[in-house]
Amino acid sequence: MLQHLLVRNLRILLREGNITLHLPDRKTVRIGDGSGRPVTVRLTHPGIISHLVWNPELALGEGYMNGDIKIDGDDLHGLLEIAVRNFDAQASSSWIRVVRAIRMLRRRFDQNNFASVSKRNVAHHYDLSSALYDLFLDQDRQYSCAYFKHPDDSLDQAQAQKKAHIAGKLLLEPGMRVLDIGCGWGGMALGLARDYGVNVLGVTLSKEQHRIATERAHAEGLADRVIFQLRDYRHVSGPFDRIVSVGMFEHVGLPHYGTYFETVRNLLSPDGVALIHTIGRSAPPDATNPWISRYIFPGGYIPAMSEVLAPIENANLWLDDVECWRQHYATTLRHWYDRFQANSKKAASIYDERFVRMWRFYLAASEQTFRYGRQTVFQFQLSRRQDAVPLTRDYLYPSTQPPQLAQAAE
């Protein structure tokens, strides 16, 4: 009965694509319209059937991790591309509506990230072995979307371009005091101090990130200008001339958006500027994928633009500029996946084979969601005064000005 229901649901959901599904009772069914490259999936344990019926998104990830779902040639990207392409297209199906309705009811509870909860959630992901992140990140340990000016840019080059682009939007001047909310392993803070002569306070809730960032500051001779603290952003005292936050807003939690932007405003000097870089949803509000929430980013949430604008307005902040990066994160994730795959034996030696499958699924699923789903990256430039930043974007691209305009600007 459940097997019949699963096949029926899959045929409703996955209308496009070419999947050959081998069931535990040795029956074989075809899913999709036969288009695209063929993907063969084998369900190896009867228990996966009911799991896929009642919670398909959680079951898919868990089944792959546990070996209950096997893909010929390990074509994980091929299967996930079909899933992501069809999921948005068939979101109106009764099966998916029920699943999403249940998730929406829970989302505020799941994202209620008080300070103590936030610290525990951050530790789940960011306090993993530092050797793990060495396997796939760039040399500066940038764990957020890179900026690819050209398709053949290297990962290190694209991450450097991301940092330079953000620095340009911050309109930095030597001696300014900068706050880096969610400073990671310190790459952004150290780069701003080294290249622009500013003083930076970086805050994180990850003990491992704090340790490494502090060591880097001393090693680079920047400890007098860059301080890293193990502190919640809600417990920081200002004011700051500039505030930057890259890849942290996804961990704030929907119930705390108002507090977040009120804190940003209160910490900014009257003529200060903030740049918030976050993954976003180019679609109406939704709930976090249950597999991602359980195994990768507990308490995490990808906001729709509409969910961010209201708390910005309520905090009495000027929204000076919004930029949307679309395929940049898909390209970043492919670089990470390829690097991780090349070092999968090292990853297994740090953890185990199940962890390797989990991480592989995480990177591949994230890439396909950015490539074929409705996820993007938002950059919000904010200030307390209307005239805090130039009225056009010309200051970001001075080399593109005609010679006569560039000379006049000088």
KEKE-3310 file (N, C-alpha, C; in steps of 0.2 Angstrom, whole numbers, plus 5000, padded with zeros to 4 digits):
npx = (5004:5009:5020:5014:5008:5019:5025:5015:5014:5027:5026:5017:5024:5037:5037:5045:5060:5071:5070:5075:5068:5072:5064:5063:5057:5061:5054:5053:5051:5047:5050:5045:5046:5055:5064:5080:5096:5098:5094:5098:5090:5091:5082:5086:5081:5067:5061:5063:5053:5040:5046:5049:5037:5030:5038:5047:5058:5066:5068:5075:5088:5092:5091:5101:5112:5113:5114:5102:5097:5103:5112:5116:5132:5134:5127:5123:5121:5113:5101:5097:5095:5084:5074:5074:5071:5058:5051:5048:5040:5029:5023:5010:5004:4994:5000:5013:5008:5002:5014:5022:5013:5013:5027:5027:5020:5028:5039:5042:5044:5055:5065:5068:5079:5086:5100:5107:5102:5107:5120:5122:5117:5126:5138:5136:5138:5149:5159:5165:5179:5193:5201:5193:5187:5197:5198:5190:5188:5193:5210:5208:5198:5185:5168:5156:5146:5155:5162:5160:5167:5171:5167:5178:5185:5196:5192:5199:5202:5189:5183:5191:5187:5174:5176:5182:5172:5162:5170:5171:5157:5156:5163:5176:5187:5204:5207:5194:5181:5176:5163:5162:5150:5147:5160:5167:5181:5189:5194:5188:5188:5202:5207:5201:5207:5220:5221:5214:5216:5208:5200:5195:5182:5178:5165:5159:5150:5156:5168:5179:5181:5184:5196:5204:5204:5209:5222:5226:5226:5237:5247:5248:5252:5242:5235:5234:5225:5214:5202:5195:5181:5172:5156:5139:5130:5120:5125:5135:5144:5143:5148:5149:5158:5156:5147:5148:5142:5143:5135:5129:5117:5107:5107:5100:5086:5069:5060:5068:5072:5068:5075:5088:5090:5087:5097:5108:5106:5107:5120:5127:5136:5130:5132:5135:5138:5131:5133:5124:5126:5118:5111:5096:5078:5071:5056:5040:5038:5044:5048:5062:5071:5069:5079:5091:5089:5090:5103:5113:5111:5105:5091:5093:5088:5082:5078:5064:5063:5053:5052:5062:5062:5052:5056:5068:5063:5055:5065:5070:5079:5089:5087:5099:5104:5101:5107:5107:5113:5114:5118:5130:5132:5129:5140:5150:5148:5149:5163:5167:5161:5168:5181:5180:5176:5187:5195:5189:5193:5201:5192:5184:5193:5194:5181:5169:5163:5149:5147:5154:5145:5134:5139:5143:5130:5124:5132:5129:5115:5113:5119:5111:5099:5102:5105:5094:5083:5074:5083:5094:5107:5107:5112:5111:5113:5114:5109:5109:5107:5100:5110:5121:5128:5135:5124:5123:5129:5142:5153:5158:5163:5174:5183:5176:5171:5170:5185:5186:5176:5182:5193:5188:5182:5193)
npy = (4994:5007:5007:5008:5021:5029:5028:5033:5046:5051:5051:5061:5072:5072:5076:5079:5073:5059:5045:5029:5019:5007:4996:4990:4977:4972:4976:4987:5004:5018:5035:5051:5061:5055:5064:5072:5067:5050:5044:5032:5025:5016:5009:5002:4997:4992:5000:5013:5017:5021:5032:5040:5043:5050:5061:5067:5076:5076:5062:5059:5064:5058:5045:5044:5046:5035:5025:5018:5023:5022:5028:5025:5026:5036:5048:5061:5074:5074:5068:5077:5088:5085:5084:5097:5105:5100:5102:5115:5118:5109:5113:5116:5104:5093:5084:5091:5103:5100:5095:5106:5115:5110:5112:5126:5129:5126:5134:5146:5142:5133:5142:5151:5159:5162:5169:5158:5147:5150:5150:5136:5131:5136:5130:5117:5117:5125:5123:5111:5100:5110:5105:5099:5110:5115:5107:5110:5124:5141:5148:5159:5155:5158:5156:5158:5165:5167:5180:5179:5187:5182:5167:5158:5161:5158:5150:5156:5169:5173:5174:5184:5195:5196:5201:5213:5219:5221:5229:5240:5245:5248:5260:5264:5272:5276:5272:5271:5263:5247:5235:5217:5207:5190:5184:5173:5164:5175:5181:5192:5203:5204:5207:5219:5227:5226:5230:5242:5250:5251:5249:5234:5225:5209:5198:5182:5166:5154:5144:5138:5145:5158:5155:5152:5163:5173:5168:5170:5184:5188:5181:5188:5200:5210:5211:5222:5230:5222:5214:5199:5193:5181:5182:5187:5196:5204:5208:5218:5233:5250:5266:5261:5265:5258:5243:5226:5211:5195:5181:5178:5182:5172:5164:5171:5170:5170:5176:5186:5196:5209:5213:5211:5221:5233:5233:5234:5247:5254:5252:5259:5273:5291:5294:5282:5267:5251:5234:5221:5204:5191:5174:5173:5172:5171:5172:5169:5168:5154:5138:5131:5118:5102:5092:5099:5108:5098:5092:5100:5115:5119:5129:5138:5149:5154:5169:5177:5192:5200:5198:5203:5217:5224:5223:5231:5243:5246:5248:5260:5263:5268:5261:5259:5253:5238:5223:5209:5193:5180:5167:5165:5159:5145:5142:5144:5134:5122:5123:5120:5108:5100:5101:5095:5082:5078:5077:5067:5055:5060:5067:5057:5050:5060:5060:5050:5038:5039:5053:5059:5056:5063:5077:5078:5077:5088:5099:5096:5097:5110:5117:5114:5119:5133:5134:5129:5132:5144:5151:5164:5177:5191:5208:5220:5237:5248:5263:5276:5289:5298:5303:5296:5288:5288:5294:5287:5271:5273:5275:5263:5257:5264:5262:5260:5272:5285:5293:5307:5309:5302:5310:5322:5318:5317)
npz = (5000:5005:4996:4984:4986:4987:4974:4966:4972:4968:4954:4952:4957:4951:4937:4926:4919:4920:4928:4934:4945:4957:4967:4985:4984:4972:4961:4947:4942:4931:4932:4928:4913:4904:4899:4898:4906:4910:4927:4939:4953:4968:4980:4995:5007:5015:5025:5021:5012:5019:5026:5015:5010:5020:5025:5014:5010:5021:5022:5010:5011:5023:5019:5009:5016:5025:5017:5012:5001:4985:4972:4955:4949:4958:4955:4962:4959:4948:4952:4962:4954:4946:4956:4963:4952:4949:4961:4964:4953:4955:4967:4970:4972:4981:4990:4992:4997:5009:5016:5017:5024:5037:5040:5040:5051:5061:5060:5067:5080:5078:5074:5085:5091:5104:5114:5121:5114:5101:5102:5104:5092:5083:5087:5083:5069:5066:5075:5071:5066:5062:5052:5043:5036:5029:5019:5008:5007:5002:5003:5012:5020:5017:5020:5012:4999:4984:4972:4956:4943:4931:4922:4923:4934:4948:4964:4975:4969:4966:4979:4984:4976:4981:4994:4991:4984:4994:5003:4996:4996:5009:5010:5016:5027:5033:5050:5054:5064:5064:5065:5064:5062:5066:5062:5057:5053:5053:5041:5033:5042:5045:5032:5030:5039:5036:5022:5021:5032:5044:5060:5068:5076:5078:5080:5086:5089:5089:5096:5090:5078:5084:5091:5080:5072:5081:5082:5069:5068:5077:5071:5059:5063:5066:5078:5086:5079:5076:5084:5091:5098:5108:5107:5108:5095:5101:5112:5111:5112:5105:5098:5080:5065:5054:5049:5046:5040:5035:5029:5041:5044:5041:5052:5062:5064:5062:5071:5077:5069:5070:5082:5078:5067:5074:5083:5075:5070:5082:5085:5075:5071:5069:5055:5050:5040:5035:5029:5024:5021:5014:5012:5002:4998:4983:4982:4989:5008:5016:5024:5033:5025:5031:5033:5031:5042:5053:5052:5047:5048:5061:5067:5057:5044:5028:5022:5014:5003:5007:5020:5026:5023:5031:5045:5043:5039:5051:5060:5057:5047:5033:5018:5007:4996:4987:4981:4971:4970:4959:4952:4957:4970:4967:4958:4967:4976:4968:4966:4980:4982:4972:4977:4990:4987:4981:4992:4999:5006:5016:5023:5028:5036:5046:5051:5047:5035:5033:5037:5027:5016:5021:5020:5007:5001:5007:5001:4987:4986:4990:4980:4969:4973:4972:4959:4951:4959:4970:4977:4981:4983:4994:4996:5007:5009:5022:5031:5043:5039:5025:5016:5018:5009:4992:4979:4967:4960:4955:4962:4965:4953:4947:4936:4925:4921:4908:4902:4903:4913:4924:4926:4929:4941:4949)
capx = (5000:5013:5024:5010:5007:5025:5026:5010:5016:5033:5024:5014:5029:5043:5034:5050:5066:5071:5072:5073:5068:5072:5061:5065:5054:5064:5051:5056:5046:5050:5047:5047:5044:5060:5069:5087:5100:5094:5097:5095:5090:5089:5079:5089:5078:5059:5059:5063:5047:5036:5049:5049:5030:5028:5043:5051:5064:5071:5070:5080:5095:5094:5092:5107:5117:5113:5115:5096:5095:5109:5112:5121:5137:5133:5125:5119:5119:5108:5095:5094:5093:5077:5070:5073:5067:5051:5048:5045:5035:5023:5022:5003:5001:4991:5005:5018:5005:5002:5021:5024:5009:5016:5033:5026:5017:5033:5045:5044:5047:5062:5070:5068:5086:5089:5107:5110:5101:5111:5127:5122:5116:5133:5143:5134:5141:5156:5164:5168:5186:5195:5204:5187:5186:5203:5198:5186:5187:5199:5215:5206:5193:5178:5163:5150:5146:5161:5159:5163:5167:5171:5166:5184:5189:5197:5189:5202:5201:5182:5182:5195:5183:5169:5178:5184:5166:5159:5173:5169:5151:5157:5166:5180:5193:5208:5205:5187:5180:5171:5161:5160:5145:5148:5166:5170:5188:5193:5197:5185:5190:5209:5208:5199:5212:5226:5220:5210:5218:5203:5201:5189:5180:5174:5162:5157:5148:5160:5174:5184:5182:5187:5202:5208:5204:5214:5229:5228:5228:5243:5252:5249:5254:5237:5232:5233:5220:5209:5200:5190:5177:5167:5151:5133:5129:5116:5129:5140:5143:5145:5146:5154:5157:5154:5146:5148:5140:5143:5133:5127:5110:5104:5106:5097:5080:5064:5057:5073:5074:5067:5080:5094:5091:5087:5104:5112:5105:5109:5127:5130:5136:5125:5133:5138:5135:5131:5132:5122:5126:5114:5107:5089:5073:5067:5050:5037:5041:5044:5051:5069:5071:5070:5086:5096:5088:5092:5109:5118:5111:5099:5089:5094:5082:5083:5072:5061:5065:5048:5052:5068:5061:5048:5060:5073:5059:5053:5071:5071:5086:5088:5089:5102:5105:5100:5110:5105:5118:5110:5121:5137:5133:5129:5147:5154:5146:5152:5170:5167:5160:5174:5187:5178:5176:5194:5198:5184:5196:5204:5186:5182:5198:5192:5175:5168:5160:5142:5148:5156:5139:5130:5142:5142:5123:5123:5135:5126:5108:5113:5121:5106:5094:5104:5105:5087:5077:5073:5088:5099:5110:5105:5117:5108:5117:5110:5112:5104:5105:5099:5115:5127:5132:5133:5117:5123:5134:5148:5159:5160:5166:5177:5187:5171:5169:5174:5191:5184:5173:5186:5198:5184:5181:5199)
capy = (5000:5013:5008:5011:5028:5032:5028:5038:5053:5053:5052:5067:5077:5072:5075:5080:5070:5052:5041:5022:5017:5000:4996:4985:4971:4971:4979:4993:5009:5024:5041:5057:5060:5053:5069:5073:5061:5045:5043:5026:5025:5010:5009:4995:4995:4993:5006:5020:5018:5025:5038:5045:5045:5055:5066:5066:5080:5073:5055:5058:5065:5053:5038:5044:5046:5029:5020:5016:5026:5022:5031:5022:5031:5041:5054:5064:5080:5072:5066:5083:5093:5083:5085:5104:5108:5098:5103:5122:5117:5105:5115:5116:5097:5092:5081:5096:5108:5097:5095:5113:5118:5107:5115:5133:5129:5125:5138:5151:5138:5131:5148:5155:5158:5166:5169:5152:5143:5152:5147:5129:5130:5138:5125:5111:5117:5129:5120:5105:5100:5115:5102:5098:5116:5116:5102:5113:5132:5144:5149:5163:5152:5162:5151:5162:5166:5171:5184:5177:5191:5178:5160:5154:5164:5153:5151:5161:5175:5175:5176:5191:5200:5197:5205:5220:5222:5223:5234:5246:5247:5251:5267:5264:5277:5274:5274:5270:5258:5243:5229:5212:5202:5184:5186:5167:5163:5181:5183:5198:5208:5205:5210:5226:5231:5226:5234:5249:5254:5252:5245:5230:5221:5203:5193:5175:5162:5148:5144:5136:5151:5163:5153:5152:5170:5176:5166:5173:5191:5188:5179:5193:5207:5214:5210:5229:5233:5218:5210:5195:5191:5176:5186:5187:5203:5208:5211:5222:5241:5254:5265:5259:5269:5253:5237:5221:5205:5191:5174:5177:5183:5166:5161:5175:5167:5175:5180:5190:5201:5216:5215:5212:5228:5238:5233:5237:5254:5257:5252:5263:5281:5294:5294:5275:5262:5244:5230:5214:5200:5185:5170:5175:5168:5175:5168:5170:5165:5146:5135:5128:5111:5098:5089:5104:5110:5093:5089:5105:5122:5120:5136:5142:5151:5158:5174:5181:5199:5204:5197:5207:5224:5227:5225:5237:5249:5247:5250:5267:5263:5269:5255:5263:5249:5231:5219:5201:5188:5174:5160:5165:5154:5139:5141:5143:5127:5117:5123:5117:5101:5096:5101:5091:5076:5076:5075:5063:5050:5063:5069:5051:5049:5064:5058:5043:5038:5042:5060:5061:5056:5069:5083:5078:5078:5095:5103:5095:5099:5117:5120:5113:5124:5139:5134:5128:5134:5151:5154:5169:5181:5198:5212:5226:5243:5252:5269:5280:5295:5298:5305:5293:5285:5292:5293:5282:5266:5275:5275:5256:5255:5270:5261:5260:5279:5288:5296:5314:5309:5300:5316:5327:5316:5318)
capz = (5000:5005:4990:4978:4987:4985:4967:4964:4973:4964:4948:4952:4959:4947:4930:4921:4921:4918:4934:4935:4952:4959:4974:4989:4982:4966:4956:4944:4939:4928:4935:4924:4906:4900:4897:4902:4907:4915:4934:4942:4960:4971:4987:4997:5013:5015:5029:5017:5009:5023:5027:5009:5009:5026:5025:5008:5010:5026:5020:5004:5014:5027:5015:5005:5021:5028:5012:5010:4994:4981:4965:4951:4947:4963:4952:4966:4956:4943:4955:4965:4949:4945:4962:4963:4946:4949:4967:4963:4948:4957:4974:4971:4973:4988:4994:4994:5001:5016:5019:5018:5029:5043:5041:5041:5058:5066:5059:5072:5085:5076:5073:5091:5092:5109:5114:5122:5108:5095:5103:5103:5085:5079:5088:5079:5062:5065:5079:5068:5066:5057:5046:5038:5032:5025:5013:5003:5007:4999:5008:5017:5024:5016:5020:5010:4992:4981:4967:4950:4938:4925:4924:4924:4940:4953:4970:4978:4965:4967:4986:4985:4973:4985:4999:4988:4982:5000:5006:4992:4998:5015:5010:5022:5028:5038:5057:5056:5069:5060:5068:5059:5065:5063:5059:5055:5054:5053:5034:5031:5047:5044:5026:5030:5043:5032:5016:5022:5038:5049:5066:5068:5081:5075:5085:5084:5094:5088:5100:5085:5074:5088:5092:5074:5070:5085:5080:5063:5069:5080:5066:5053:5066:5066:5084:5088:5075:5075:5090:5090:5104:5108:5110:5104:5093:5105:5118:5109:5113:5100:5091:5075:5059:5049:5052:5040:5042:5029:5030:5048:5045:5040:5058:5067:5066:5060:5077:5080:5064:5073:5087:5074:5064:5079:5086:5069:5070:5088:5085:5070:5072:5065:5048:5048:5035:5036:5023:5027:5015:5016:5007:5002:4994:4978:4982:4996:5013:5017:5030:5032:5023:5038:5033:5033:5049:5058:5051:5045:5051:5066:5069:5051:5039:5022:5022:5008:5003:5010:5027:5028:5022:5036:5051:5042:5040:5058:5064:5055:5044:5026:5013:5002:4990:4987:4976:4971:4966:4957:4950:4960:4975:4963:4956:4973:4979:4964:4968:4986:4981:4969:4982:4995:4984:4980:4998:5003:5010:5022:5027:5031:5041:5052:5054:5044:5028:5034:5038:5020:5012:5023:5018:5000:5000:5009:4996:4981:4987:4990:4973:4964:4975:4969:4951:4948:4964:4970:4981:4979:4989:4995:4999:5009:5011:5026:5035:5048:5036:5018:5012:5021:5004:4986:4976:4962:4961:4951:4966:4965:4947:4944:4930:4920:4919:4902:4904:4905:4919:4929:4927:4933:4948:4952)
cpx = (5004:5018:5020:5009:5013:5026:5021:5012:5022:5031:5021:5019:5034:5040:5039:5056:5065:5074:5070:5073:5067:5070:5064:5063:5056:5060:5054:5051:5050:5046:5050:5044:5049:5065:5075:5090:5097:5098:5093:5096:5088:5088:5081:5085:5071:5057:5059:5057:5042:5039:5049:5041:5028:5032:5048:5058:5069:5073:5075:5087:5097:5095:5098:5113:5118:5114:5108:5094:5102:5108:5117:5126:5137:5132:5120:5116:5113:5101:5092:5092:5086:5072:5069:5069:5059:5047:5045:5039:5028:5021:5015:5000:4999:4996:5010:5014:5004:5009:5023:5020:5011:5022:5032:5024:5023:5039:5047:5047:5054:5067:5070:5075:5088:5096:5110:5108:5105:5118:5128:5122:5123:5138:5142:5138:5148:5161:5167:5175:5188:5199:5199:5187:5192:5203:5194:5186:5193:5204:5213:5201:5186:5173:5156:5151:5152:5158:5163:5162:5167:5170:5172:5188:5190:5193:5192:5201:5194:5180:5186:5190:5177:5170:5179:5177:5162:5163:5172:5162:5151:5160:5171:5185:5197:5206:5198:5186:5174:5169:5159:5156:5145:5154:5170:5177:5192:5195:5194:5188:5198:5210:5206:5204:5218:5226:5217:5212:5213:5204:5194:5188:5176:5171:5159:5155:5152:5167:5180:5186:5186:5194:5207:5209:5209:5221:5231:5230:5235:5249:5253:5251:5248:5233:5230:5227:5213:5208:5195:5187:5172:5160:5145:5132:5125:5119:5135:5139:5146:5148:5152:5153:5154:5152:5145:5146:5139:5141:5131:5120:5105:5103:5103:5090:5074:5061:5062:5075:5073:5073:5087:5095:5090:5094:5109:5112:5108:5117:5131:5130:5131:5126:5136:5134:5136:5130:5130:5122:5123:5111:5099:5085:5070:5060:5046:5040:5040:5047:5058:5068:5073:5076:5091:5095:5091:5100:5115:5117:5104:5098:5090:5088:5084:5077:5070:5063:5059:5048:5058:5066:5057:5052:5066:5069:5057:5059:5073:5078:5084:5091:5092:5103:5104:5103:5108:5110:5114:5114:5128:5138:5133:5136:5151:5154:5149:5160:5171:5166:5165:5180:5186:5178:5183:5198:5193:5187:5199:5198:5184:5187:5197:5186:5173:5164:5153:5142:5150:5150:5135:5133:5142:5135:5121:5126:5131:5119:5108:5115:5115:5100:5096:5104:5098:5081:5077:5077:5093:5103:5108:5111:5113:5113:5112:5113:5107:5103:5105:5105:5122:5131:5130:5126:5117:5129:5141:5154:5162:5164:5169:5181:5183:5169:5173:5180:5190:5181:5177:5191:5194:5183:5187:5200)
cpy = (5006:5013:5010:5018:5032:5033:5033:5045:5056:5055:5059:5073:5078:5071:5075:5076:5062:5048:5034:5021:5010:5000:4990:4978:4969:4973:4986:4997:5014:5030:5047:5056:5058:5058:5070:5067:5057:5045:5037:5026:5019:5011:5002:4993:4996:4999:5012:5022:5023:5032:5043:5047:5051:5061:5066:5069:5077:5066:5054:5059:5060:5046:5038:5043:5039:5023:5016:5018:5026:5024:5028:5028:5037:5048:5058:5071:5079:5071:5073:5088:5091:5085:5093:5107:5106:5101:5110:5121:5114:5107:5116:5110:5097:5089:5086:5101:5106:5097:5102:5117:5116:5111:5122:5134:5129:5130:5143:5148:5136:5136:5153:5155:5163:5165:5162:5147:5144:5149:5139:5127:5131:5133:5119:5111:5120:5127:5113:5106:5106:5111:5100:5104:5117:5112:5105:5121:5134:5146:5154:5161:5156:5157:5155:5163:5170:5175:5183:5183:5188:5171:5156:5157:5158:5155:5156:5168:5178:5178:5183:5196:5201:5202:5212:5223:5225:5229:5241:5249:5250:5258:5268:5270:5275:5276:5273:5263:5253:5237:5223:5207:5195:5183:5179:5166:5169:5184:5190:5204:5209:5208:5217:5230:5231:5230:5241:5253:5255:5247:5241:5226:5215:5199:5187:5171:5155:5148:5142:5142:5156:5161:5154:5160:5174:5174:5169:5181:5192:5186:5184:5200:5212:5214:5217:5232:5229:5214:5206:5193:5186:5179:5186:5195:5207:5211:5215:5229:5245:5261:5263:5264:5264:5247:5232:5215:5200:5184:5173:5177:5177:5162:5165:5173:5172:5179:5186:5195:5208:5218:5216:5219:5234:5238:5236:5245:5258:5257:5256:5270:5284:5294:5287:5272:5255:5240:5223:5210:5193:5181:5173:5171:5172:5172:5170:5166:5157:5144:5131:5120:5107:5094:5093:5107:5105:5092:5095:5112:5122:5127:5140:5143:5155:5163:5176:5188:5202:5203:5201:5215:5227:5228:5231:5243:5251:5250:5257:5268:5264:5263:5259:5259:5242:5228:5212:5198:5182:5167:5160:5160:5147:5137:5140:5136:5122:5117:5119:5110:5097:5096:5095:5083:5073:5074:5071:5058:5054:5065:5063:5049:5054:5062:5051:5043:5041:5050:5062:5061:5062:5075:5083:5080:5086:5100:5103:5098:5107:5120:5119:5118:5131:5139:5133:5130:5141:5154:5159:5172:5188:5202:5219:5231:5247:5258:5272:5287:5294:5299:5302:5290:5289:5290:5288:5277:5267:5274:5267:5254:5261:5269:5261:5267:5281:5292:5303:5314:5307:5306:5321:5325:5317:5325)
cpz = (5000:4999:4984:4979:4985:4978:4964:4966:4969:4957:4947:4953:4954:4940:4925:4924:4919:4924:4933:4942:4954:4966:4978:4987:4975:4960:4953:4941:4936:4930:4930:4917:4901:4897:4901:4902:4912:4922:4936:4949:4963:4978:4990:5004:5013:5019:5026:5014:5013:5025:5021:5008:5014:5026:5020:5008:5015:5024:5015:5007:5018:5024:5011:5010:5024:5023:5010:5003:4991:4974:4961:4948:4952:4960:4956:4963:4951:4946:4958:4960:4947:4950:4963:4958:4947:4955:4967:4958:4950:4965:4975:4972:4980:4993:4997:4998:5008:5020:5021:5023:5036:5045:5043:5048:5063:5065:5064:5078:5084:5076:5079:5094:5098:5110:5116:5117:5102:5096:5102:5096:5081:5081:5084:5072:5062:5070:5077:5067:5060:5051:5041:5033:5027:5019:5007:5002:5004:5005:5013:5021:5023:5015:5018:5002:4989:4975:4961:4944:4931:4926:4926:4930:4945:4959:4974:4975:4967:4974:4987:4982:4977:4991:4997:4987:4989:5003:5002:4994:5005:5016:5015:5021:5033:5045:5059:5060:5065:5065:5063:5063:5062:5059:5056:5057:5053:5046:5032:5036:5046:5037:5026:5034:5039:5026:5016:5028:5043:5055:5067:5074:5078:5081:5082:5090:5094:5091:5095:5081:5078:5089:5085:5072:5074:5084:5074:5064:5072:5075:5060:5056:5066:5073:5088:5085:5074:5081:5089:5097:5103:5111:5105:5102:5097:5111:5117:5110:5108:5103:5086:5069:5053:5052:5045:5043:5036:5031:5037:5048:5045:5047:5064:5069:5065:5066:5079:5075:5066:5077:5083:5071:5069:5082:5081:5070:5076:5089:5080:5072:5067:5057:5046:5043:5037:5030:5026:5021:5017:5011:5008:4998:4989:4977:4988:5001:5013:5023:5028:5030:5030:5038:5034:5040:5054:5058:5050:5048:5055:5068:5063:5047:5034:5021:5015:5009:5008:5018:5030:5028:5028:5042:5049:5042:5047:5062:5062:5052:5036:5022:5007:4996:4991:4981:4976:4967:4965:4957:4954:4966:4972:4961:4962:4976:4975:4965:4975:4986:4978:4974:4988:4993:4983:4986:5003:5008:5016:5026:5031:5037:5047:5055:5052:5038:5028:5034:5031:5016:5014:5020:5010:4998:5001:5003:4989:4981:4987:4983:4969:4966:4972:4962:4948:4953:4964:4975:4978:4984:4988:4998:5001:5012:5015:5029:5039:5044:5028:5014:5015:5015:4998:4983:4970:4964:4957:4955:4966:4959:4944:4938:4924:4917:4912:4905:4906:4911:4925:4931:4931:4940:4952:4954)
residu = (MET:LEU:GLN:HIS:LEU:LEU:VAL:ARG:ASN:LEU:ARG:ILE:LEU:LEU:ARG:GLU:GLY:ASN:ILE:THR:LEU:HIS:LEU:PRO:ASP:ARG:LYS:THR:VAL:ARG:ILE:GLY:ASP:GLY:SER:GLY:ARG:PRO:VAL:THR:VAL:ARG:LEU:THR:HIS:PRO:GLY:ILE:ILE:SER:HIS:LEU:VAL:TRP:ASN:PRO:GLU:LEU:ALA:LEU:GLY:GLU:GLY:TYR:MET:ASN:GLY:ASP:ILE:LYS:ILE:ASP:GLY:ASP:ASP:LEU:HIS:GLY:LEU:LEU:GLU:ILE:ALA:VAL:ARG:ASN:PHE:ASP:ALA:GLN:ALA:SER:SER:SER:TRP:ILE:ARG:VAL:VAL:ARG:ALA:ILE:ARG:MET:LEU:ARG:ARG:ARG:PHE:ASP:GLN:ASN:ASN:PHE:ALA:SER:VAL:SER:LYS:ARG:ASN:VAL:ALA:HIS:HIS:TYR:ASP:LEU:SER:SER:ALA:LEU:TYR:ASP:LEU:PHE:LEU:ASP:GLN:ASP:ARG:GLN:TYR:SER:CYS:ALA:TYR:PHE:LYS:HIS:PRO:ASP:ASP:SER:LEU:ASP:GLN:ALA:GLN:ALA:GLN:LYS:LYS:ALA:HIS:ILE:ALA:GLY:LYS:LEU:LEU:LEU:GLU:PRO:GLY:MET:ARG:VAL:LEU:ASP:ILE:GLY:CYS:GLY:TRP:GLY:GLY:MET:ALA:LEU:GLY:LEU:ALA:ARG:ASP:TYR:GLY:VAL:ASN:VAL:LEU:GLY:VAL:THR:LEU:SER:LYS:GLU:GLN:HIS:ARG:ILE:ALA:THR:GLU:ARG:ALA:HIS:ALA:GLU:GLY:LEU:ALA:ASP:ARG:VAL:ILE:PHE:GLN:LEU:ARG:ASP:TYR:ARG:HIS:VAL:SER:GLY:PRO:PHE:ASP:ARG:ILE:VAL:SER:VAL:GLY:MET:PHE:GLU:HIS:VAL:GLY:LEU:PRO:HIS:TYR:GLY:THR:TYR:PHE:GLU:THR:VAL:ARG:ASN:LEU:LEU:SER:PRO:ASP:GLY:VAL:ALA:LEU:ILE:HIS:THR:ILE:GLY:ARG:SER:ALA:PRO:PRO:ASP:ALA:THR:ASN:PRO:TRP:ILE:SER:ARG:TYR:ILE:PHE:PRO:GLY:GLY:TYR:ILE:PRO:ALA:MET:SER:GLU:VAL:LEU:ALA:PRO:ILE:GLU:ASN:ALA:ASN:LEU:TRP:LEU:ASP:ASP:VAL:GLU:CYS:TRP:ARG:GLN:HIS:TYR:ALA:THR:THR:LEU:ARG:HIS:TRP:TYR:ASP:ARG:PHE:GLN:ALA:ASN:SER:LYS:LYS:ALA:ALA:SER:ILE:TYR:ASP:GLU:ARG:PHE:VAL:ARG:MET:TRP:ARG:PHE:TYR:LEU:ALA:ALA:SER:GLU:GLN:THR:PHE:ARG:TYR:GLY:ARG:GLN:THR:VAL:PHE:GLN:PHE:GLN:LEU:SER:ARG:ARG:GLN:ASP:ALA:VAL:PRO:LEU:THR:ARG:ASP:TYR:LEU:TYR:PRO:SER:THR:GLN:PRO:PRO:GLN:LEU:ALA:GLN:ALA:ALA:GLU)
# end
